[in-house]
Amino acid sequence: MNATTQTVTPIQKAIDAVGGQGALARLLKVHPALVSQWRTGRRPVAAHHILSIEAMTQVSRHELRPDIFGMQSEPDPETGRIVPVEVA
C-alpha cells in the first residue's frame, strides 16, 4: 500500500454520497465541525443520527456503528444459518 492509498471509512462514504461535510451537516442540522470530528475519528457518529444517515446515503447502520447495531447478517444459502456479512 502506498502513501496515496487511503481506506474509505463508512462515514466518508456517507459524506461523499451527499456531496460533502457541509451538506451532511446541513441535512442533519449539526455543526460542520461535528461532521469533521466524525470523519477524522475524533468522535463516533452519534447514535441518534445513524438512521437518518443510513436513509439519506444508503450506508448501512451496521457499517457506521457496528458497536451499537452489530454486524450485518444474512442467511447462508447452504445451511440456512444466519452468518455475519463482511461489508466492503
C-alpha positions as CSV (number, residue, x, y, z in Angstrom):
1,M,0.0,0.0,0.0
2,N,1.5,3.4,-1.0
3,A,1.1,6.8,0.7
4,T,-1.7,7.8,-1.6
5,T,-3.9,4.8,-0.8
6,Q,-6.4,5.5,1.9
7,T,-9.2,3.4,3.4
8,V,-12.6,5.0,2.9
9,T,-14.5,4.8,6.1
10,P,-18.3,4.3,6.3
11,I,-18.8,7.9,7.4
12,Q,-16.6,9.1,4.5
13,K,-18.9,7.1,2.1
14,A,-21.9,8.9,3.7
15,I,-20.2,12.3,3.4
16,D,-19.4,11.7,-0.3
17,A,-22.9,10.4,-1.0
18,V,-24.5,13.7,0.0
19,G,-21.9,16.0,-1.5
20,G,-19.5,16.8,1.3
21,Q,-19.2,17.5,5.0
22,G,-21.1,20.8,4.9
23,A,-24.0,19.1,3.0
24,L,-24.3,16.3,5.6
25,A,-24.1,18.9,8.4
26,R,-27.0,20.9,6.9
27,L,-29.1,17.8,6.3
28,L,-28.6,16.7,9.9
29,K,-28.8,20.2,11.3
30,V,-25.5,19.9,13.1
31,H,-22.3,22.0,13.1
32,P,-19.9,21.1,10.3
33,A,-17.1,20.7,12.8
34,L,-19.0,17.8,14.3
35,V,-19.1,16.0,11.0
36,S,-15.4,16.7,10.7
37,Q,-14.8,15.0,14.0
38,W,-16.8,12.0,12.9
39,R,-14.7,11.9,9.7
40,T,-11.4,12.0,11.5
41,G,-12.5,9.5,14.1
42,R,-12.2,12.0,16.9
43,R,-15.8,11.3,17.9
44,P,-18.0,8.4,16.9
45,V,-21.1,9.2,14.9
46,A,-23.9,9.9,17.4
47,A,-26.3,7.0,17.6
48,H,-29.3,9.3,17.2
49,H,-28.0,10.3,13.7
50,I,-27.3,6.9,12.4
51,L,-30.7,6.0,11.0
52,S,-31.0,9.4,9.3
53,I,-27.6,9.0,7.7
54,E,-28.5,5.5,6.6
55,A,-31.7,6.7,5.0
56,M,-30.0,9.6,3.2
57,T,-26.9,7.8,2.0
58,Q,-27.7,4.0,1.9
59,V,-24.6,3.5,4.1
60,S,-25.7,0.8,6.5
61,R,-26.1,1.4,10.2
62,H,-24.1,-1.8,10.6
63,E,-21.2,-0.2,8.9
64,L,-21.5,3.2,10.6
65,R,-21.8,1.8,14.2
66,P,-21.3,-2.0,14.4
67,D,-20.7,-1.5,18.2
68,I,-24.4,-0.5,18.5
69,F,-26.1,-2.3,15.6
70,G,-23.9,-5.3,15.4
71,M,-22.6,-6.9,12.3
72,Q,-24.8,-7.2,9.3
73,S,-26.0,-10.8,8.8
74,E,-27.9,-12.9,6.2
75,P,-28.9,-16.5,5.8
76,D,-26.2,-18.9,4.5
77,P,-27.8,-20.5,1.4
78,E,-26.2,-23.8,2.1
79,T,-27.0,-24.2,5.8
80,G,-29.8,-21.7,6.3
81,R,-28.0,-20.4,9.4
82,I,-27.6,-16.6,9.9
83,V,-24.0,-15.6,9.3
84,P,-22.2,-12.3,9.6
85,V,-21.5,-10.5,6.3
86,E,-18.3,-8.6,5.7
87,V,-19.1,-5.1,4.5
88,A,-16.7,-3.8,1.9
